[in-house]
Amino acid sequence: MLKRLHIRHYAIIEDVDISFGHGLNMMTGETGAGKSIVLGALSLLLGERADAQSVQEGETKCVVEATFQYKTTEVTEYLEANDFDSVGHEIILRREVYRAGKSRAFINDTPATLQQLTELSDYLIDIHRQHQTLSLQQRSFQLFVIDNLAGNHARLASYKKSFLYWQQMSQQLTELKMRQAAVQTTFDFNQFQLKELTQASLTGNAEQESLEAELKLLEHAGELQVKLSELLQIMDQGDVNALALIKSAQQQMQSLVKKMPQAEVLANRLLDVREQLADIGSETETLLDQIENNPQRIGEIQERLSTLYHLQKKHRVQDVDSLIRIQQQLEYSVLDVSRLDEEINRLENESLRLFGEVLQMAGAISLQRKQVIPVFEKQIKQLLKSVGMAGAELRVHCELLTDAQVTVYGLDKIEFYFSANKGFTPQPIYKMASGGELSRLMLCIKSLIAKNVALPTLVFDEIDNGISGETAQQVALLMRQIASTHQVICITHLPQMAAKADVHFYIYKELKQHKTHTRIKPLTNDERVIEIAKMLSGEKPGQAALQNAKELIDL
């Protein structure tokens, strides 16, 4: 409910603070006193376009601030989702409009966008004004009305959860198929490259280095054999060889030891040289034995290295380890496509199963809607008659959509058709209904659904346009019925309506320092009697008017 409305420097309102009550809040006052200006200020909180001309003359900005109490989880969830502070179950909306043309919005003293202010205010207040497009004309609201009366709340909650899950899965499936189409063009090429690398049986850089060394050895085998054989001849196999000469020198030096002890050191060194030459000769002979002329092996190595060089050049890398990394990437890519196919197949089956459930649930909801529509049309006809629209008729057109057209609302396309006068074919509401007729129709509808749903604060502006007498009395009774469970704020010119108020506000103009200002005050019981008597008979009501006013209040 709207607890408090504070307006400062808006149009001819200097500074007004209104504390609203539960139930039915009525506003009355002389024409031009500023009743509609109050609603204009309140509309700023619903995100309506800010007009710099609305700022009171001589001021730089105007401020409209409203404090609401709320119980619905939607408000709490919205505040949490958009990172706004939540204090208990109260919320403050504020709009500041500057003469320079800009405006600012706040939610619980936190700066907010105009869209956020609009979205949040939709949960808190619903204003119905003359000559204004109303929520009644929106098909989403029309479906909401039918579902409310059909008791579809639990079914719809479950259905929407399944529908959104199916929709999310369908989106995921679409994205996977797009990805599949993108990778399919390279799949065959990747598979060919992977096959080529796999067949190469790559082991790493060590293999290539070993093969290159072995090939170099084999390609120079003849030359190496000649050289090693010549070395062996020089060292120990020739008629005159190094080992024999060193042996002879060592023996000569050893023979001098007895006569020259100092020669023993040299004799030992020559012995070491002799042993080293013998080892070198043995190892040289081993190397010679290892060398073979093997043209077949040369061909095998050259073929293998040719494969490795070709693959490195093709993939623009410098070594075998890089080729192995490319092979692993191709394996993942090819495997990913295979997994993608499997996932797409799984999602297609799951999506088909879930779609069947969605259609089944939508069918059950549709059945409930069709059953309640005739009852709804009959009840509305009776209510319209009671509020002075005896010839009015509301028809609900319900079109069954195809399975492929299913929406988050189900399989039904519902639209209200209305005729305000007998003998005229009902047409879509936006074509046929005037502002006052639409407001009374909305009042009738909301009186039906009020007991089943937590409506926001309802504000009616001039719903009494074109009615009087008993009709006004019936409209007031309908308002009282809604106000028993919801807060209703109404601007009226009719005493029958004002008499049903739980809280009665009087709006008037006051001249102060040669400047006109709008004032608002709540009326006491005695003041209410006088105000309603004035509405009945004029500025100076007599006893009969005062008595009549008391009787209206007591009805």
C-alpha positions in Angstrom: 0.0 0.0 0.0 1.0 3.7 -0.5 1.7 5.0 3.0 3.0 8.5 2.2 3.2 10.8 -0.7 5.4 13.9 -0.5 5.3 16.5 -3.4 7.4 19.6 -3.4 7.5 22.4 -6.0 5.4 20.5 -8.6 3.1 22.8 -10.7 1.1 24.8 -8.2 1.9 22.4 -5.3 4.5 24.1 -3.0 4.9 21.4 -0.4 2.3 18.6 0.3 2.6 15.6 2.5 -0.2 13.0 2.3 -0.5 10.0 4.6 -2.9 7.5 3.0 -4.8 4.8 4.9 -5.9 1.3 4.3 -9.1 0.6 2.3 -10.8 3.3 0.3 -9.1 6.7 0.1 -11.3 9.4 -1.6 -10.1 12.8 -2.9 -12.6 15.6 -3.5 -12.3 19.3 -4.2 -13.4 22.1 -6.4 -12.6 22.0 -10.1 -9.0 23.2 -10.8 -7.9 22.8 -7.2 -5.2 20.3 -8.3 -6.7 16.8 -7.9 -5.3 15.7 -11.3 -2.0 17.5 -10.5 -1.6 15.1 -7.6 -2.0 12.1 -9.9 0.3 13.7 -12.4 3.0 13.9 -9.7 2.4 10.3 -8.7 2.6 9.3 -12.3 6.3 10.5 -12.4 7.0 7.5 -10.1 5.6 5.2 -12.8 8.2 6.5 -15.2 6.1 9.0 -17.2 8.0 11.6 -19.2 9.2 14.5 -17.1 8.2 18.0 -18.2 10.5 20.7 -17.0 7.5 23.1 -17.1 6.1 21.1 -14.2 8.7 22.6 -11.9 7.1 25.4 -9.9 8.0 28.9 -11.0 11.1 30.2 -9.3 12.4 26.8 -8.3 15.2 24.7 -9.8 13.6 21.3 -9.3 10.6 19.5 -8.1 10.6 16.3 -6.0 8.0 13.5 -5.8 8.6 10.8 -3.1 6.4 7.9 -2.1 6.7 5.4 0.7 5.1 2.0 0.1 4.5 -1.1 2.3 4.7 -4.4 0.4 4.2 -8.1 1.1 4.7 -9.6 -2.4 7.8 -11.7 -3.0 8.1 -10.1 -6.5 9.2 -6.8 -5.0 11.8 -8.5 -2.7 13.1 -10.5 -5.6 13.4 -7.4 -7.8 15.3 -5.5 -5.2 17.7 -8.4 -4.7 18.2 -9.0 -8.4 19.0 -5.3 -9.0 21.2 -4.8 -5.9 18.9 -2.3 -4.1 18.8 -2.2 -0.3 15.8 -3.7 1.3 14.7 -2.5 4.7 11.9 -4.5 6.3 8.8 -4.3 4.0 9.0 -0.6 3.2 10.3 0.9 0.0 10.9 4.6 -1.0 10.7 5.7 -4.6 11.8 9.3 -5.5 11.9 11.3 -8.7 13.6 14.6 -9.1 12.9 16.8 -12.1 15.1 19.8 -12.9 14.1 22.9 -14.7 17.2 22.5 -16.8 15.5 19.4 -18.3 17.2 16.4 -16.7 15.7 14.1 -14.1 16.9 11.6 -11.5 15.3 8.5 -10.0 16.1 6.8 -6.7 15.0 3.5 -5.1 15.6 3.4 -1.3 18.0 6.3 -1.8 20.1 4.4 -4.3 20.3 6.0 -7.8 18.2 4.0 -10.3 17.4 4.1 -14.0 14.0 5.3 -15.2 13.4 1.8 -16.5 14.1 0.3 -13.1 11.7 2.8 -11.4 9.0 1.9 -14.0 9.5 -1.8 -13.5 9.4 -1.7 -9.7 6.4 0.7 -9.5 4.4 -1.7 -11.6 4.4 -4.0 -8.6 3.3 -1.3 -6.3 0.7 1.0 -7.9 -1.7 0.9 -10.8 -3.2 4.2 -12.0 -6.3 4.3 -14.2 -6.9 7.7 -15.8 -9.2 9.0 -18.5 -8.0 8.9 -22.1 -5.0 6.7 -21.2 -4.0 3.3 -22.5 -4.7 0.9 -19.6 -3.4 -2.5 -18.6 -6.8 -3.8 -19.5 -5.9 -3.4 -23.2 -2.8 -5.6 -22.8 -3.3 -9.3 -23.7 -1.0 -10.4 -20.9 -3.3 -8.8 -18.4 -6.4 -10.3 -20.1 -4.8 -13.7 -19.9 -4.0 -13.0 -16.2 -7.7 -12.3 -15.5 -8.9 -15.5 -17.1 -6.2 -17.6 -15.4 -7.0 -16.0 -12.0 -10.6 -16.9 -12.3 -9.7 -20.4 -13.7 -7.5 -21.1 -10.7 -4.5 -21.7 -13.0 -1.9 -20.1 -10.7 -0.2 -23.4 -9.6 -0.6 -24.9 -13.1 0.9 -21.8 -14.7 3.9 -21.7 -12.3 4.7 -25.3 -13.1 4.1 -24.8 -16.8 6.3 -21.7 -17.1 9.1 -23.5 -15.3 8.9 -26.4 -17.7 8.5 -24.1 -20.7 11.5 -21.9 -19.9 13.6 -25.0 -19.3 12.5 -26.4 -22.7 13.2 -23.0 -24.3 16.6 -22.9 -22.7 17.3 -26.4 -23.9 16.1 -25.4 -27.4 18.4 -22.5 -27.4 21.3 -24.7 -26.3 20.4 -27.1 -29.1 20.4 -24.4 -31.7 23.8 -23.1 -30.6 25.2 -26.6 -30.7 23.9 -27.2 -34.2 25.4 -23.9 -35.3 28.7 -24.9 -33.8 28.4 -28.3 -35.5 27.8 -26.6 -38.9 30.8 -24.4 -38.3 33.2 -27.3 -37.4 31.8 -29.7 -40.0 33.4 -27.8 -42.8 36.9 -28.6 -41.3 36.1 -31.9 -39.8 37.0 -34.0 -42.9 40.2 -32.1 -43.4 41.1 -32.4 -39.7 40.4 -36.1 -39.8 42.7 -36.6 -42.9 45.5 -34.7 -41.2 45.0 -36.7 -38.0 45.2 -39.9 -39.9 48.4 -38.8 -41.6 50.0 -37.9 -38.3 48.8 -41.0 -36.6 50.2 -43.3 -39.3 53.6 -41.6 -38.9 53.8 -43.1 -35.4 55.6 -40.0 -34.0 57.7 -40.6 -30.9 59.5 -37.3 -30.4 62.6 -35.2 -31.2 65.0 -38.0 -30.0 64.0 -40.3 -32.8 64.8 -37.7 -35.5 68.1 -36.8 -33.9 69.1 -40.4 -33.7 68.2 -41.1 -37.3 70.0 -38.1 -38.5 73.2 -39.2 -36.7 72.9 -42.8 -37.9 72.4 -41.7 -41.5 75.4 -39.5 -41.4 77.4 -42.5 -40.2 76.1 -44.8 -42.9 76.5 -42.3 -45.7 80.3 -41.9 -44.8 80.9 -45.6 -44.0 83.5 -46.2 -46.8 85.5 -43.1 -46.0 85.4 -43.8 -42.2 86.5 -47.4 -42.8 89.6 -46.3 -44.8 90.5 -43.7 -42.2 90.1 -46.0 -39.2 92.1 -48.7 -41.0 94.9 -46.3 -41.7 94.9 -45.2 -38.1 95.1 -48.8 -37.0 98.1 -49.3 -39.3 99.8 -46.3 -37.8 99.1 -47.3 -34.2 99.7 -51.0 -34.1 99.2 -53.0 -37.3 101.8 -51.6 -39.7 105.3 -52.9 -40.1 106.5 -49.7 -38.4 103.8 -48.6 -35.9 103.5 -46.2 -33.0 102.8 -48.9 -30.4 106.0 -50.8 -31.4 108.1 -47.7 -31.3 106.8 -46.6 -27.9 107.3 -50.2 -26.6 110.9 -50.1 -27.8 111.4 -46.6 -26.3 110.0 -47.7 -23.0 112.2 -50.8 -22.9 115.3 -48.6 -23.6 114.3 -46.2 -20.9 113.8 -49.0 -18.4 117.3 -50.4 -19.1 118.7 -47.1 -17.9 117.0 -47.2 -14.5 119.7 -49.2 -12.7 122.4 -46.8 -13.8 120.2 -43.6 -13.7 117.3 -44.0 -11.1 115.8 -40.7 -12.4 114.9 -42.5 -15.7 112.3 -44.6 -13.9 109.8 -41.8 -14.0 110.1 -41.4 -17.8 110.0 -45.2 -18.2 106.7 -45.3 -16.3 105.3 -42.4 -18.4 106.2 -44.2 -21.6 104.5 -47.3 -20.2 101.3 -45.3 -19.6 101.5 -44.0 -23.2 102.0 -47.5 -24.5 98.8 -48.7 -22.6 96.8 -45.7 -23.8 97.8 -46.4 -27.4 96.8 -50.0 -26.9 93.3 -48.9 -25.7 92.9 -46.4 -28.5 93.8 -49.1 -31.0 91.3 -51.5 -29.4 88.5 -48.9 -29.5 89.4 -47.8 -33.0 89.1 -51.5 -34.0 85.6 -51.6 -32.3 84.5 -48.5 -34.2 85.7 -50.1 -37.4 83.7 -53.2 -36.7 80.6 -51.1 -36.1 80.7 -49.5 -39.5 78.9 -51.3 -42.2 77.9 -50.4 -45.8 74.1 -50.9 -45.6 72.4 -49.2 -48.5 69.0 -50.8 -47.5 69.3 -49.2 -44.0 70.2 -45.9 -45.6 67.0 -46.0 -47.7 64.9 -46.8 -44.7 66.3 -43.9 -42.7 66.0 -41.5 -45.6 62.4 -42.5 -46.1 61.6 -42.1 -42.4 63.3 -38.7 -42.2 61.6 -37.6 -45.4 58.2 -38.3 -43.8 59.2 -36.3 -40.7 60.5 -33.4 -42.8 57.4 -33.4 -45.0 55.1 -33.2 -42.0 57.1 -30.5 -40.3 57.0 -28.4 -43.5 53.3 -29.0 -44.0 52.4 -27.9 -40.5 55.0 -25.2 -40.4 56.9 -26.4 -37.3 60.5 -27.1 -36.6 60.5 -30.4 -34.7 58.6 -33.7 -34.0 57.4 -32.6 -30.6 55.5 -29.8 -32.2 53.9 -32.3 -34.6 52.8 -34.4 -31.6 51.1 -31.3 -30.1 49.3 -30.7 -33.3 48.2 -34.3 -33.4 46.8 -34.0 -29.9 44.9 -30.9 -30.9 43.5 -32.6 -34.0 42.5 -35.6 -31.9 40.6 -33.3 -29.5 38.9 -31.5 -32.4 37.8 -34.7 -34.1 36.7 -36.2 -30.8 34.9 -32.9 -30.0 32.8 -33.3 -33.1 31.9 -36.8 -32.2 31.0 -35.7 -28.7 29.0 -32.8 -30.3 27.0 -35.2 -32.4 26.3 -37.3 -29.3 25.2 -34.3 -27.2 23.0 -33.0 -30.0 21.3 -36.4 -30.3 20.8 -36.5 -26.5 19.4 -32.9 -26.4 17.1 -33.6 -29.3 15.6 -36.6 -27.6 15.3 -34.7 -24.2 13.9 -31.6 -25.9 11.3 -33.7 -27.7 10.2 -35.4 -24.5 10.1 -32.1 -22.6 8.1 -30.4 -25.4 5.5 -33.2 -25.1 5.2 -32.4 -21.4 4.9 -28.6 -22.1 2.1 -29.3 -24.6 0.3 -31.5 -22.2 0.5 -28.9 -19.4 -0.6 -26.2 -21.8 -3.6 -28.2 -22.9 -4.7 -28.6 -19.3 -4.4 -24.9 -18.7 -6.3 -24.2 -22.0 -9.1 -26.4 -20.9 -9.5 -24.6 -17.6 -9.6 -21.3 -19.5 -12.3 -22.4 -21.9 -14.4 -23.6 -19.0 -14.3 -20.3 -17.1 -14.7 -17.9 -20.0 -18.6 -18.2 -20.2 -18.9 -17.8 -16.5 -16.6 -14.7 -16.6 -18.6 -13.1 -19.4 -21.9 -13.6 -17.5 -20.5 -12.2 -14.2 -19.1 -9.2 -16.0 -22.3 -8.5 -17.8 -24.2 -8.4 -14.4 -21.6 -6.1 -12.9 -21.6 -3.8 -15.8 -25.4 -3.5 -15.5 -25.0 -2.6 -11.8 -22.6 0.3 -12.7 -25.0 1.8 -15.3 -23.8 0.0 -18.4 -26.8 -2.3 -18.9 -26.3 -2.6 -22.7 -22.6 -3.3 -22.4 -21.1 -6.6 -23.3 -17.7 -8.2 -22.9 -16.7 -11.2 -25.1 -13.5 -13.2 -24.7 -12.1 -14.4 -28.0 -9.9 -17.4 -27.5 -7.8 -18.7 -30.4 -6.0 -22.0 -30.0 -2.4 -21.8 -31.3 -0.6 -24.5 -33.1 1.9 -26.6 -31.2 4.8 -24.7 -32.9 3.3 -21.4 -31.7 3.3 -22.3 -28.0 4.4 -19.4 -25.8 5.2 -18.9 -22.2 1.5 -18.2 -21.7 0.4 -21.5 -23.3 -1.5 -22.4 -26.4 -4.2 -19.7 -26.2 -4.4 -16.3 -27.8 -6.9 -14.4 -25.7 -8.4 -10.9 -26.5 -11.2 -9.0 -24.9 -13.8 -7.6 -27.2 -16.1 -4.9 -25.8 -19.3 -3.0 -26.7 -20.5 -0.3 -24.4 -23.9 0.0 -26.0 -26.6 -2.5 -26.9 -26.9 -3.3 -30.6 -23.2 -2.8 -31.4 -20.9 -5.7 -32.2 -18.1 -6.0 -29.6 -14.7 -4.9 -30.9 -11.2 -5.0 -29.4 -11.2 -2.8 -26.3 -8.8 -0.2 -27.6 -11.2 0.6 -30.5 -14.5 0.8 -28.6 -14.2 2.0 -25.1 -14.0 5.5 -23.8 -11.9 6.3 -20.7 -14.8 6.3 -18.3 -16.3 3.1 -19.7 -12.9 1.4 -19.6 -12.3 2.5 -16.0 -15.7 1.0 -14.9 -15.0 -2.2 -16.8 -11.7 -2.4 -15.1 -13.3 -1.9 -11.8 -15.8 -4.7 -12.5 -13.0 -7.1 -13.5 -10.8 -6.3 -10.5 -13.7 -6.7 -8.2 -13.9 -10.3 -9.5 -10.2 -11.1 -9.1 -9.4 -9.1 -6.0 -10.1 -11.9 -3.6 -7.7 -14.2 -5.4 -4.7 -12.0 -6.0 -2.5 -9.4 -4.3 -3.2 -6.4 -6.5 -1.1 -3.2 -6.2 -2.6 0.0 -4.9 -5.4 0.9 -7.4 -5.8 4.6 -8.3 -8.9 5.7 -10.2 -9.2 9.1 -11.7 -12.7 10.3 -12.6 -14.2 6.9 -12.8 -17.5 8.6 -12.0 -17.5 10.5 -15.3 -21.0 10.3 -16.9 -22.7 8.5 -14.0 -24.9 9.6 -11.0 -27.5 8.4 -8.6 -27.8 4.7 -8.1 -25.1 3.9 -10.6 -22.6 6.0 -8.6 -23.8 4.1 -5.5 -23.1 0.8 -7.1 -19.6 1.9 -8.4 -18.8 3.0 -4.8 -20.0 -0.3 -3.4 -17.7 -2.2 -5.9 -14.8 0.0 -4.8 -15.6 -0.7 -1.1 -15.6 -4.4 -2.0 -12.1 -4.2 -3.5 -10.9 -1.9 -0.7 -11.8 -4.5 1.9 -8.6 -6.4 0.8 -6.7 -3.8 -1.2 -5.8 -0.1 -1.0 -7.9 2.0 -3.4 -7.3 5.7 -4.1 -10.0 7.6 -6.1 -10.6 11.1 -7.3 -14.3 11.8 -7.5 -16.9 14.6 -7.9 -19.9 12.6 -6.7 -21.1 12.6 -3.1 -22.3 9.0 -3.4 -18.7 7.9 -4.0 -17.1 10.2 -1.4 -19.5 9.0 1.2 -18.0 5.4 1.0 -14.5 6.6 1.9 -12.5 5.1 4.7 -10.2 8.2 4.5 -11.4 11.4 2.9 -9.0 14.0 1.5 -10.0 17.5 0.6 -8.0 19.3 -2.1 -8.3 23.1 -2.3 -6.4 26.2 -3.5 -5.0 28.9 -1.3 -3.7 32.3 -2.2 -0.5 33.1 -0.4 1.6 36.2 -1.1 -0.2 36.7 -4.4 0.6 33.1 -5.4 -1.8 30.2 -5.7 -0.9 26.9 -4.0 -2.7 23.6 -3.8 -3.3 22.3 -0.3 -4.5 18.8 0.8 -5.9 17.9 4.2 -7.6 14.7 5.6 -11.2 15.5 6.8 -12.6 14.7 10.2 -16.0 13.0 10.4 -17.8 16.4 10.9 -15.8 17.9 8.1 -16.7 15.0 5.8 -20.4 15.6 6.4 -20.0 19.3 5.5 -17.9 18.5 2.4 -20.4 15.9 1.1 -23.3 18.3 1.8 -21.6 20.9 -0.3 -21.2 18.4 -3.1 -25.0 17.7 -2.8 -26.3 21.3 -2.7 -23.6 23.9 -3.1 -21.3 26.1 -1.1 -23.8 26.8 1.8 -25.6 23.6 2.5 -28.8 23.6 4.6 -29.9 21.2 7.2 -31.5 18.9 4.6 -28.3 18.6 2.7 -26.4 17.9 5.9 -28.8 15.2 6.9 -28.7 13.7 3.4 -24.9 13.7 3.7 -25.0 11.8 7.0 -27.4 9.3 5.5 -25.1 8.7 2.6 -22.1 8.1 4.9 -24.1 5.7 7.1 -25.4 3.6 4.1 
